[in-house]
Amino acid sequence: MRKSGPIQVVRKEIRLGKGQTKEAYNTTFLNEHTCLLLLDRLAHPNIIRLLGSYTYGERHNFLFPSYETDLKAFLQSESRFGDFNRDFTFFSALRGLASALCSTHKLHLEKERHGLDIDAIGYHHDLRPANVLISQETFILADFGLGKFKPIDIPSQTPWEDTDGDYLAPECVNGSFVEQNVGRAIDVWAFGCLMIEVIIYMKRGAASLKEFRKLRLSGRSPGWEDSCFHDKDGSLKSVVLQWLDSLTHGLLHPGPVLILANLARKALKRDTEDRPKIEDICADLTQVSLKAHFITVRDLIHKYMKQSAANRTDQTFNRMRLWFESERFAAFGYVTGLDSDKIIFLPSSNLTSRYDEYLKALKTMAGRFHKVESQSLAMVPNTTVGQEYSADKCASFGERFENDINELVETLWNLLPMNERRKAEAAWLRAMLDTEDVGRLDDVERAFKSEDDSTYEKCAALAMMKRIGLNMKSNPTSMPEGFIVSENDVQRRLRAVHHHEFGLFSGLPVLIEWMYYSRGWEKVRPDQRAIVMSYKAQGFSEKTKPAGMRTLECIGAFENTGDMAGYGFLYQIPINDAEGDIGSSTTTLLQLIGNKKCQPLLGDKLQLASVLAQFLGDFHNIGWLHENFNSNNILFFDIRDSEQSSSRILAPRALRRPYVVGLHKSRLGGKNWDSAGPVSQASLVSQASPASRADFQDYQHPEYARTERYQANYDYYSLGLILLELGFWQPLRVWATSQRCLRMDLTEFRQELIKIHVPFLGVTVGAVYRDVVHFCLSGSMDSSEDLDISILKEFAKNVIEPLKELTETPI
């Protein structure tokens, strides 16, 4: 619906051409009138609207809205106006113009939306700066005097009609200047020319563009000069290539200018078959436009935060909230690819279909930062005029601004599809935890504990767990209360389930895991050992930990000074009647996989695989390495023997609640922590019992024995082996103990699995699952024992996210 109220109108008179007959004159008018009427039904924001037409004194006239200027005049002006004072507006304007050409090349009208059903192909054939109007914020395609629509089944080739301008495509005339049949590709060529001139104007101004046009003057034949973009043979003039190179020289990252220049090169291919379609250019410009706006906002955020931190008058601002939002904004850029270093990528259907909504939010954010920048300058105390602003006023000003940014970031997140939003949440959570600043983690925990949002709650819990780990790492001198318990309160060896020891603590059923002393422990005072052990127990004691953190609640630890000296860690298990239930309802994943007669449904396998990958991601996010990840350390406490034997299909609920144990060998990431024993007071690290290490050494990465330093890659390798077992529903030992593999070392065994067995996973659980396992086993990531965020991102991208998406597909 058009806005009511007076608007400025311009009149276009269709002039009678020299030597043109009255019949031809009327046909020209009717042709343009038809184009305008059809396109008007689209109500496209980048196509000129037809307000009306009339004939007076046998002269035909059109009425259009009035705009500030046209692109020809604009590119000659040294001053910009409106939103074009910001560079990113040029990118959205070009995208809008490309979208207008898309609608012209392929017209699609639907009766419900537009009043009639029609599919047709069309062309403009006169794209040049004089025919592009400019509003305060975008380009408008106008002058369809040479345009035409044809039925979709009729070829679009038509004789070229001589036009003015420098955007003449090579195929318009031959070497003898004879006009040729042309198609919609000449619009693409003209658009490529226009993109180059817009880049030059945007980056260097009108004077440089004037120089570029002058340098393009050259002769395609004796006595003939023109400023077209191509030579006689149809190839780009050398001066055009030189200017393109100069515009992008020194750009280290594929920013919007470089992408736009490369897109222009594609549009200016001599062979029409090599040129992209306008719809492909429009899709690429969707990325370029949003990327330009995203980068602008990102830089404005960083600038504001830097200035705010440096400005003493801003000390009362709650900058922690803005930091949260800046990381959420960065996570949005990560999942949409707008911060990608790739030269070009195909935007998601969501970015394309909701482009206008994304663009509006980004433009509003940029405008808000520009506005607050000017307001902040006004609030800086000026002693020469005696201005004073109270801390309360500054704080109120900052709070309102931060609330605005929060709402706009939330708008962007709400536009994402659910799977993309989940990825954004994971990326944001990684960023929140990517610090070893205990104070910052404490701020995150306190800020998010009060929020009524599951994502914030998860972040708060993980921040607490990582904070405790860092406290443990910092050579503490006092221990948290209540985590060292008396050995007299522990009833040991109640039952054992496949190397796992169970007992009772004050009547509660518990799992007991042992950290045995090594010779290095002799250098550590008993009181210091107790402090570090209490912190480790506290680190896994969180009752409200996230659903993905599939660990048992640690009650505490006690010291045993007998023959097998060390500390026992007590974990509460979800069984009420310990004496009667531990043996009958507790089992390991290894035991389940060993039962070939009873298998789970494929969907249950995929669900378990996803849960285990998410656990490892969260575990690494809080700074811990597991070091003992295998299918025997995955426990289930609610599977009855009857459920396993009554059917050949494992009950669907059986695999829903796994618990990852074996934390006695886990340690914090970092060079101060040694897998073989303590190197300082704060580096006490677990030792698995000799028996369990021998039984499950096939799950260890082959390089571990050589490096003697555990790395994140090694946990991923162990996960890959578990997923391999899960996919084939067969224990690793079946392959490891075969006659062929018994003669292999771990390196050879690893290659055997990757080359022989992993490829067949595609047959049983699909190609995506197969590729995830191959990624884990092949060591595709650079090793890092310090759990660098880039490693965590790669694991999430190649393992966690693909497996999660598999669980969302009905099977």
C-alpha positions in Angstrom: 0.0 0.0 0.0 1.4 3.4 -1.0 1.8 6.0 1.7 -0.8 8.7 1.7 0.0 12.4 1.5 1.6 14.7 -1.1 4.7 13.6 -2.9 6.9 15.3 -5.4 6.3 14.0 -8.9 8.4 14.2 -12.1 7.1 13.9 -15.6 8.8 12.0 -18.4 7.8 12.8 -21.9 8.3 10.2 -24.6 9.8 12.2 -27.4 9.2 11.4 -31.1 12.5 10.2 -32.5 14.0 11.6 -35.6 12.5 9.9 -38.6 10.2 7.8 -36.3 6.7 7.0 -37.5 3.7 7.7 -35.4 3.0 4.0 -35.2 6.5 3.3 -34.0 6.2 6.1 -31.5 3.0 4.7 -30.0 4.6 1.2 -30.0 7.6 2.5 -28.0 5.3 4.1 -25.4 3.1 1.0 -25.1 6.1 -1.2 -24.7 7.6 0.9 -21.9 4.1 1.3 -20.3 3.6 -2.5 -20.3 7.0 -3.0 -18.6 6.2 -0.4 -16.0 2.8 -1.7 -15.2 4.0 -5.3 -14.7 7.0 -4.3 -12.6 4.8 -1.9 -10.6 2.8 -4.9 -9.3 6.0 -6.2 -7.6 6.3 -3.0 -5.5 10.0 -3.6 -5.6 11.8 -1.0 -3.5 14.6 -0.6 -6.1 12.4 -0.3 -9.2 10.9 3.1 -10.1 7.2 3.2 -9.3 4.7 4.3 -12.0 2.3 6.9 -10.5 0.4 7.4 -13.7 0.5 8.2 -17.5 -1.4 10.4 -19.9 -1.4 11.6 -23.4 -1.6 15.3 -24.2 -1.5 16.7 -27.7 -0.4 13.3 -29.0 2.6 13.3 -26.7 2.8 10.4 -24.2 3.9 11.1 -20.7 4.7 9.1 -17.5 4.6 10.3 -13.9 7.1 9.1 -11.4 8.2 9.9 -7.8 10.9 12.5 -7.6 14.4 11.5 -6.3 17.3 13.6 -5.1 19.5 12.9 -8.0 20.7 10.2 -10.4 23.9 8.1 -10.3 25.5 10.0 -13.1 25.4 13.3 -11.2 26.1 11.6 -7.9 29.4 10.1 -9.2 30.5 13.5 -10.3 30.0 15.1 -6.9 32.7 15.3 -4.3 30.2 15.3 -1.4 27.9 12.5 -0.5 24.5 12.7 1.1 22.1 10.7 3.2 23.2 7.2 4.2 25.8 7.2 1.5 28.1 9.0 4.0 28.7 5.5 5.3 30.5 3.1 2.9 28.3 0.1 3.7 25.3 1.8 2.0 27.0 1.4 -1.4 27.0 -2.3 -0.9 23.3 -2.6 0.0 22.4 -0.2 -2.8 24.2 -2.4 -5.3 22.5 -5.4 -3.9 19.1 -3.7 -4.3 19.9 -2.8 -7.9 20.9 -6.4 -8.7 17.7 -7.6 -7.1 15.8 -5.1 -9.4 17.5 -6.6 -12.4 16.7 -10.1 -11.2 13.0 -9.2 -11.2 13.4 -7.7 -14.7 15.2 -10.7 -16.1 12.8 -13.2 -14.6 9.4 -11.7 -13.8 7.2 -13.8 -11.6 3.7 -12.6 -10.5 1.2 -14.5 -8.5 -2.5 -13.7 -8.5 -2.9 -13.8 -4.7 0.0 -11.3 -4.2 0.1 -9.3 -7.4 -3.4 -9.6 -9.0 -2.4 -11.9 -11.9 -0.3 -14.9 -12.7 2.5 -14.5 -15.1 6.1 -15.8 -15.7 8.1 -14.0 -18.3 11.7 -13.2 -19.2 12.8 -9.6 -19.7 15.8 -7.3 -20.0 16.7 -3.6 -19.5 19.3 -3.1 -22.1 20.1 0.4 -21.1 21.8 0.1 -17.7 24.0 3.2 -17.1 24.4 5.8 -14.3 21.9 8.2 -15.9 19.2 5.6 -15.7 19.8 4.8 -12.0 18.1 7.2 -9.5 19.3 7.7 -5.9 17.3 8.1 -2.8 18.8 8.8 0.7 19.7 5.2 1.1 19.7 3.1 -2.1 19.7 2.9 -6.0 16.5 2.9 -8.1 16.4 1.2 -11.5 14.6 3.5 -14.0 14.0 4.1 -17.7 12.7 1.0 -19.3 12.4 2.5 -22.7 14.5 -0.3 -24.3 13.2 -3.0 -21.9 10.8 -5.7 -22.9 9.1 -8.8 -21.5 8.6 -12.0 -23.5 7.0 -15.4 -22.8 9.3 -17.6 -20.9 9.6 -20.1 -23.7 10.8 -17.6 -26.3 14.6 -16.9 -26.6 15.7 -13.6 -25.1 18.0 -12.7 -28.0 17.1 -9.5 -29.7 18.8 -7.0 -32.0 20.9 -4.5 -30.1 19.6 -0.9 -30.2 22.3 1.8 -30.2 22.5 3.5 -26.8 24.6 6.1 -25.1 27.2 5.4 -22.4 30.4 3.6 -21.7 28.9 0.3 -20.6 28.7 -1.2 -24.1 29.2 -5.0 -24.0 31.6 -6.6 -26.5 28.9 -8.6 -28.2 26.8 -5.6 -29.0 28.7 -4.9 -32.3 31.2 -6.9 -34.3 34.6 -5.7 -35.5 33.0 -3.8 -38.3 30.6 -2.1 -35.9 27.6 -4.0 -37.2 24.9 -4.4 -34.6 24.4 -7.9 -33.3 21.7 -9.9 -31.5 22.2 -9.7 -27.8 20.6 -11.2 -24.7 20.4 -10.4 -21.0 24.1 -10.9 -20.6 24.6 -7.2 -21.7 22.8 -6.1 -18.5 25.3 -8.2 -16.5 28.2 -6.6 -18.3 26.8 -3.2 -17.7 26.3 -4.0 -14.0 30.0 -5.1 -13.8 31.1 -1.7 -15.2 28.9 0.1 -12.7 30.3 -1.9 -9.8 33.8 -0.8 -10.7 33.0 2.8 -11.0 31.1 2.7 -7.7 34.1 1.1 -5.9 36.4 3.8 -7.3 34.1 6.6 -6.2 33.5 5.1 -2.8 37.2 4.5 -2.0 38.8 7.4 -3.9 36.2 10.0 -4.8 34.9 11.8 -7.9 38.3 13.1 -9.0 39.8 9.6 -9.2 36.7 8.3 -11.1 37.1 11.2 -13.6 40.7 10.2 -14.1 39.8 6.5 -14.6 37.3 7.4 -17.2 39.8 9.6 -19.0 42.4 6.9 -19.0 39.9 4.4 -20.5 39.8 6.6 -23.7 41.4 4.5 -26.4 40.8 3.7 -30.1 39.4 0.4 -31.2 40.1 1.5 -34.8 41.9 4.4 -36.5 40.1 7.7 -35.9 37.8 6.2 -33.3 38.0 6.7 -29.5 35.7 5.5 -26.7 35.8 5.0 -23.0 34.3 1.5 -23.0 35.7 -1.1 -20.7 36.9 -3.5 -23.4 39.3 -3.5 -26.3 38.5 -4.5 -29.9 38.9 -8.2 -29.2 36.4 -8.0 -26.3 38.9 -8.4 -23.5 39.1 -5.9 -20.7 41.3 -2.9 -21.3 44.6 -3.0 -19.5 43.8 0.2 -17.6 40.7 -1.4 -16.2 42.7 -4.4 -14.9 45.3 -2.1 -13.5 42.8 -0.1 -11.5 41.1 -3.2 -10.2 44.5 -4.5 -9.0 45.3 -1.1 -7.4 41.9 -1.0 -5.6 42.6 -4.4 -4.0 46.3 -4.3 -3.5 47.4 -4.8 0.0 44.1 -6.1 1.3 45.1 -8.9 3.6 41.6 -10.2 4.3 38.7 -10.8 1.9 36.7 -7.8 2.9 33.7 -6.4 1.0 35.8 -4.3 -1.4 37.9 -7.3 -2.5 34.8 -9.5 -2.9 33.0 -6.8 -4.9 36.0 -6.3 -7.2 36.3 -10.1 -7.9 32.5 -10.1 -8.6 33.0 -7.3 -11.1 35.7 -9.3 -12.9 33.4 -12.2 -13.3 30.6 -10.0 -14.7 33.1 -8.6 -17.3 34.0 -11.9 -18.9 34.3 -11.6 -22.7 32.4 -14.8 -23.4 28.7 -14.4 -22.4 28.5 -18.1 -21.4 31.2 -17.4 -18.8 29.4 -14.5 -17.2 27.3 -15.2 -14.1 23.5 -14.8 -14.2 22.2 -11.7 -12.5 20.5 -13.9 -9.9 24.0 -15.3 -9.0 25.4 -11.9 -8.7 22.5 -10.9 -6.5 23.1 -13.9 -4.2 26.8 -12.9 -3.9 25.9 -9.3 -3.2 23.6 -10.5 -0.4 26.7 -11.8 1.3 28.8 -8.7 0.4 26.2 -6.3 1.7 25.5 -8.0 5.0 29.2 -8.6 5.5 29.9 -4.8 4.9 27.3 -3.9 7.5 28.5 -6.6 9.9 32.1 -5.5 9.8 31.1 -1.9 10.3 29.1 -2.7 13.4 31.8 -5.0 14.7 34.4 -2.2 14.4 32.0 0.3 16.0 31.5 -2.0 19.0 35.2 -2.5 19.5 35.8 1.2 19.2 33.1 2.1 21.7 34.4 -0.5 24.2 37.9 0.8 23.9 36.9 4.4 24.3 34.6 3.5 27.2 37.4 1.7 29.0 39.8 4.6 28.5 37.3 7.3 29.5 37.2 7.8 33.2 33.8 9.3 33.1 32.5 5.9 31.9 33.7 3.9 34.9 30.1 3.6 36.2 28.9 2.0 33.0 28.1 -1.7 33.2 30.5 -2.6 30.4 30.3 -6.3 31.3 26.8 -6.4 29.7 28.1 -4.8 26.5 31.0 -7.3 26.4 28.3 -10.1 26.6 26.5 -8.6 23.7 29.6 -8.0 21.6 30.4 -11.7 21.9 26.9 -12.6 21.0 27.2 -10.4 17.9 30.5 -12.1 17.1 28.8 -15.5 17.4 26.1 -14.3 15.0 28.8 -13.5 12.5 30.4 -16.9 13.0 27.3 -19.0 12.2 26.2 -16.8 9.3 29.7 -16.7 7.8 29.7 -12.9 7.8 33.1 -12.9 9.6 34.5 -15.6 7.3 37.8 -15.2 5.6 36.5 -17.0 2.5 36.5 -14.9 -0.7 33.0 -15.9 -1.5 30.4 -18.3 -0.2 26.8 -19.1 -0.9 24.6 -17.4 1.6 22.1 -19.6 3.4 18.5 -19.5 2.2 17.7 -17.8 5.5 20.1 -14.9 4.9 18.6 -14.5 1.4 15.0 -14.8 2.3 15.3 -12.5 5.4 17.9 -10.2 4.0 15.8 -7.1 4.5 15.2 -7.9 8.2 18.9 -8.6 8.8 19.9 -5.4 7.0 17.5 -3.3 9.0 18.8 -4.6 12.3 22.4 -4.0 11.3 21.8 -0.6 10.0 19.9 0.3 13.1 22.8 -0.9 15.2 25.3 1.2 13.2 23.1 4.2 13.5 22.8 3.7 17.3 26.6 3.6 17.7 27.1 6.7 15.6 24.4 8.5 17.6 25.8 7.4 21.0 29.3 8.5 19.9 28.1 12.1 19.4 26.1 12.0 22.6 29.1 10.7 24.6 31.3 13.5 23.3 28.7 16.0 24.5 28.8 14.3 28.0 32.5 14.6 28.5 33.2 17.3 31.1 34.4 20.6 29.6 36.1 22.6 32.3 36.3 25.7 30.2 32.6 26.1 30.1 31.9 24.5 33.5 29.8 21.5 32.2 29.3 18.8 34.8 27.6 15.5 34.4 26.8 13.3 37.3 27.9 9.6 37.5 24.2 8.7 37.7 23.4 10.4 34.5 26.4 8.7 32.7 25.3 5.3 34.1 21.7 5.9 33.0 22.8 6.9 29.6 25.1 3.8 29.3 22.3 1.5 30.5 19.8 2.7 28.0 22.3 2.3 25.2 23.3 -1.2 26.3 19.6 -2.2 26.5 19.2 -1.0 22.9 22.1 -3.1 21.7 20.8 -6.1 23.6 17.4 -5.8 21.9 19.1 -5.5 18.4 21.4 -8.4 18.9 18.4 -10.5 20.1 16.6 -9.4 16.9 19.4 -10.8 14.8 19.5 -14.1 16.8 15.7 -14.5 16.5 16.0 -14.3 12.7 18.3 -17.3 12.7 16.8 -20.8 12.1 16.8 -22.9 15.3 19.9 -25.0 14.2 21.9 -21.9 13.4 20.8 -20.3 16.7 22.0 -23.3 18.6 25.4 -23.0 16.9 25.5 -19.3 17.8 24.8 -20.2 21.4 27.6 -22.7 21.4 30.0 -20.2 19.8 29.0 -17.5 22.3 29.5 -19.9 25.2 33.0 -20.8 24.0 33.9 -17.1 23.9 32.5 -16.5 27.4 34.7 -19.3 28.8 37.8 -18.4 26.7 39.7 -16.7 29.6 41.9 -17.6 32.5 40.8 -14.5 34.4 39.1 -15.8 37.5 37.5 -12.5 38.2 35.9 -12.4 34.8 34.6 -15.9 35.2 33.2 -14.9 38.5 31.5 -11.9 36.9 30.0 -14.2 34.2 28.7 -16.7 36.8 27.1 -14.0 39.0 25.6 -12.1 36.0 24.0 -15.2 34.5 22.8 -17.0 37.6 19.9 -14.6 37.9 18.9 -14.8 34.3 15.8 -16.9 33.4 17.3 -18.4 30.4 18.7 -22.0 29.9 21.7 -20.8 27.8 22.7 -18.2 30.5 22.2 -20.9 33.2 24.5 -23.3 31.3 27.1 -20.6 30.9 27.0 -19.7 34.6 27.5 -23.4 35.6 30.4 -23.9 33.3 32.0 -20.6 34.3 31.8 -21.8 37.9 33.5 -25.2 37.0 36.2 -23.5 35.1 36.8 -20.9 37.8 37.3 -23.6 40.4 39.7 -25.4 38.1 41.7 -22.2 37.7 41.8 -21.7 41.5 43.1 -25.2 41.8 45.8 -24.3 39.2 47.0 -21.3 41.1 48.9 -22.9 44.0 46.1 -22.3 46.5 46.9 -22.1 50.2 43.5 -22.8 51.6 40.9 -25.4 50.7 37.1 -25.2 50.0 35.2 -26.6 53.0 33.5 -29.9 53.0 35.2 -31.8 50.2 37.8 -33.8 52.2 35.9 -36.6 54.0 36.9 -39.3 56.4 37.8 -42.7 55.1 35.8 -44.2 58.0 32.6 -42.9 56.5 33.1 -44.9 53.3 32.1 -48.5 52.9 34.2 -49.7 50.1 33.9 -52.5 47.5 30.2 -52.9 47.8 30.1 -54.2 44.2 32.3 -53.9 41.1 31.1 -53.4 37.6 33.7 -54.0 34.9 36.6 -52.3 36.8 34.3 -49.7 38.5 34.2 -49.8 42.2 31.0 -48.9 44.1 30.4 -48.4 47.8 28.4 -46.4 50.3 29.1 -43.0 51.9 26.8 -42.2 54.8 24.2 -44.5 53.3 24.4 -43.1 49.8 25.4 -45.2 46.9 28.7 -43.9 45.4 31.1 -44.6 42.6 34.7 -44.6 43.9 37.5 -43.6 41.5 41.2 -43.6 42.6 44.0 -41.3 41.9 47.1 -43.3 42.9 50.3 -41.8 44.2 53.4 -41.7 42.0 56.9 -41.1 43.1 56.5 -37.3 42.4 54.0 -37.0 45.2 56.7 -37.5 47.7 57.8 -33.9 47.1 54.3 -32.5 48.0 53.3 -31.9 51.5 50.2 -33.8 52.7 48.3 -30.6 53.5 49.0 -29.2 50.0 47.8 -32.5 48.4 44.6 -32.2 50.4 44.0 -28.7 49.1 44.4 -29.6 45.5 42.3 -32.7 45.9 39.5 -30.8 47.5 39.5 -28.3 44.6 39.3 -31.2 42.1 36.3 -32.6 44.0 34.7 -29.2 44.1 35.2 -28.8 40.4 32.9 -31.7 39.6 30.4 -31.1 42.5 28.0 -28.8 40.7 24.4 -30.0 41.2 22.9 -27.8 38.5 25.4 -28.4 35.8 24.2 -28.3 32.1 22.5 -31.3 30.6 25.5 -31.8 28.3 27.9 -32.2 31.2 27.3 -35.9 31.7 29.3 -36.3 34.9 28.2 -37.6 38.3 28.0 -35.2 41.2 31.3 -35.4 43.2 30.6 -35.6 47.0 34.3 -35.3 48.1 37.6 -37.2 48.3 39.3 -39.2 51.0 42.9 -40.3 51.4 44.0 -43.9 51.6 47.5 -44.5 53.0 47.7 -48.2 52.5 49.5 -50.3 50.0 47.7 -48.5 47.1 48.1 -45.0 48.5 46.2 -42.2 46.9 42.9 -40.4 47.0 39.5 -41.9 46.4 36.9 -39.6 44.8 33.2 -40.2 45.6 30.5 -39.7 43.1 26.8 -39.9 43.9 25.0 -42.3 41.6 21.3 -42.1 40.7 20.3 -45.4 42.5 18.2 -45.5 45.7 18.7 -49.1 46.9 22.4 -49.5 46.4 22.7 -53.1 47.7 19.9 -54.4 45.4 20.3 -52.3 42.3 23.9 -51.5 41.5 24.7 -54.8 40.0 21.5 -55.4 38.1 20.9 -51.9 36.7 24.4 -50.6 36.1 26.3 -51.4 32.9 28.9 -49.9 30.7 28.6 -49.0 27.0 31.4 -51.5 26.4 29.2 -54.3 27.9 26.2 -53.2 25.8 28.2 -53.1 22.6 29.6 -56.5 23.4 26.0 -58.0 23.2 25.5 -58.4 19.4 22.1 -60.1 20.1 20.6 -56.9 21.4 21.1 -53.6 19.4 19.6 -50.1 19.6 17.7 -48.3 16.9 19.8 -46.2 14.6 18.2 -43.0 16.0 19.3 -44.0 19.5 22.8 -44.6 18.3 23.0 -41.2 16.8 21.5 -39.5 19.9 24.1 -41.1 22.1 26.9 -40.1 19.7 25.7 -36.5 19.8 25.5 -36.5 23.6 29.1 -37.8 24.0 30.4 -35.3 21.5 28.6 -32.5 23.4 30.0 -33.7 26.7 33.6 -33.6 25.4 33.0 -30.1 24.0 31.7 -28.8 27.3 34.5 -30.6 29.2 37.1 -28.9 27.1 35.3 -25.6 27.3 35.9 -25.5 31.1 39.6 -26.3 30.5 39.7 -30.0 31.4 41.2 -32.9 29.4 39.7 -36.3 30.1 42.7 -38.6 29.2 40.7 -41.8 29.8 37.8 -41.6 27.4 36.7 -45.1 26.4 33.4 -47.0 26.2 34.1 -48.7 29.6 34.0 -45.2 31.2 30.5 -44.6 29.9 28.0 -45.9 32.5 24.2 -46.4 32.5 22.4 -46.8 35.8 18.8 -47.5 34.6 19.1 -50.5 32.3 17.7 -53.7 33.7 18.9 -57.2 32.7 15.4 -58.0 31.5 15.4 -55.1 29.2 18.5 -56.3 27.5 17.4 -59.9 27.0 13.7 -59.6 26.3 14.2 -58.3 22.8 16.7 -58.1 20.0 16.2 -54.4 20.0 17.5 -52.4 23.0 14.8 -50.4 24.7 14.7 -46.8 23.2 15.2 -45.2 26.6 18.2 -47.4 27.4 20.8 -45.1 25.9 19.3 -41.8 26.9 21.2 -41.1 30.2 24.8 -41.9 29.8 27.3 -40.8 32.5 31.0 -40.3 31.7 33.3 -41.5 34.5 37.0 -42.2 34.7 37.7 -38.6 35.8 40.5 -39.9 38.1 42.9 -39.4 35.3 41.5 -36.1 34.0 43.6 -32.9 34.3 43.4 -29.2 33.6 44.9 -28.1 30.3 48.1 -26.2 30.4 51.8 -26.7 30.5 51.9 -26.7 34.3 50.1 -30.0 34.4 51.8 -33.2 33.8 50.1 -36.5 32.8 52.7 -38.5 34.6 52.7 -36.8 37.9 53.1 -33.5 39.7 55.8 -31.0 38.7 54.8 -28.4 41.2 52.5 -28.1 44.2 49.5 -27.2 42.0 50.1 -29.9 39.3 49.0 -33.0 41.0 47.6 -35.2 38.3 46.0 -38.6 38.4 47.4 -42.0 37.7 45.1 -44.7 36.4 45.7 -48.1 37.9 48.1 -50.3 36.0 45.3 -52.8 35.3 42.9 -50.4 33.7 45.6 -48.7 31.7 46.7 -52.0 30.2 43.1 -53.0 29.5 42.2 -49.9 27.6 45.4 -48.6 26.1 44.1 -49.2 22.6 41.9 -46.1 23.1 44.9 -43.9 23.6 46.3 -41.9 20.7 49.5 -43.6 19.3 51.5 -40.3 19.8 50.7 -40.2 23.5 53.4 -42.6 24.5 56.0 -40.7 22.5 55.1 -37.1 23.5 54.2 -38.0 27.2 52.1 -34.8 27.1 48.3 -35.2 26.7 46.6 -33.0 24.1 43.0 -32.2 23.2 43.5 -34.1 19.9 44.0 -37.3 21.9 40.5 -37.0 23.6 39.0 -36.5 20.1 40.8 -39.6 18.9 39.3 -41.6 21.8 35.9 -40.3 20.9 36.4 -41.4 17.3 37.0 -44.9 18.5 33.9 -44.9 20.7 31.8 -43.7 17.7 33.4 -46.4 15.6 32.3 -49.0 18.1 28.8 -47.4 18.3 28.4 -47.3 14.6 29.2 -51.0 14.0 27.9 -52.0 17.5 31.2 -53.9 18.0 33.9 -53.5 20.7 37.3 -52.1 19.7 38.9 -55.3 21.1 37.3 -57.4 18.3 39.5 -55.6 15.8 42.5 -55.1 18.1 42.7 -58.8 19.0 42.4 -60.1 15.4 45.4 -62.1 14.1 46.1 -59.3 11.6 46.1 -56.5 14.2 47.9 -58.3 17.1 51.1 -57.8 15.2 50.5 -54.0 14.8 51.6 -51.2 17.0 49.1 -48.5 17.8 50.1 -46.3 14.8 49.6 -49.2 12.4 46.3 -50.1 14.1 45.1 -46.5 13.7 45.8 -46.6 10.0 44.1 -50.0 9.7 40.9 -48.5 11.2 41.0 -45.4 9.1 41.6 -47.1 5.7 39.7 -50.4 6.1 36.9 -50.0 8.6 35.9 -46.3 8.7 34.8 -46.2 5.0 32.2 -48.9 5.7 30.5 -46.8 8.4 28.7 -45.0 5.6 26.8 -48.2 4.9 25.5 -48.6 8.4 25.2 -45.1 9.8 25.6 -42.7 6.9 28.2 -40.6 5.3 28.0 -37.7 7.8 28.6 -40.0 10.7 31.5 -41.6 8.8 33.1 -38.3 8.1 32.8 -37.3 11.7 34.7 -40.5 12.8 37.3 -40.0 10.1 37.8 -36.4 11.3 38.4 -37.6 14.9 40.7 -40.4 14.0 42.8 -38.7 11.4 43.9 -35.8 13.6 42.7 -33.2 11.2 43.2 -30.4 13.8 46.5 -29.0 14.9 47.3 -30.4 18.3 47.0 -28.2 21.3 47.3 -29.2 24.9 46.1 -25.7 26.0 42.6 -26.1 24.5 42.9 -23.0 22.2 39.5 -21.7 21.1 40.3 -22.4 17.5 40.6 -26.1 18.3 37.3 -26.0 20.2 35.6 -24.3 17.2 37.0 -26.9 14.8 35.7 -29.7 17.0 32.3 -28.1 17.2 32.1 -27.4 13.5 33.2 -30.9 12.4 31.9 -33.1 15.1 29.3 -31.6 17.5 27.2 -29.8 15.0 27.0 -32.5 12.3 26.0 -35.1 14.9 23.4 -32.8 16.5 21.9 -32.2 13.1 21.7 -36.0 12.5 19.5 -36.3 15.6 17.1 -33.8 14.3 16.4 -35.7 11.1 13.5 -38.2 11.4 14.8 -41.7 10.9 
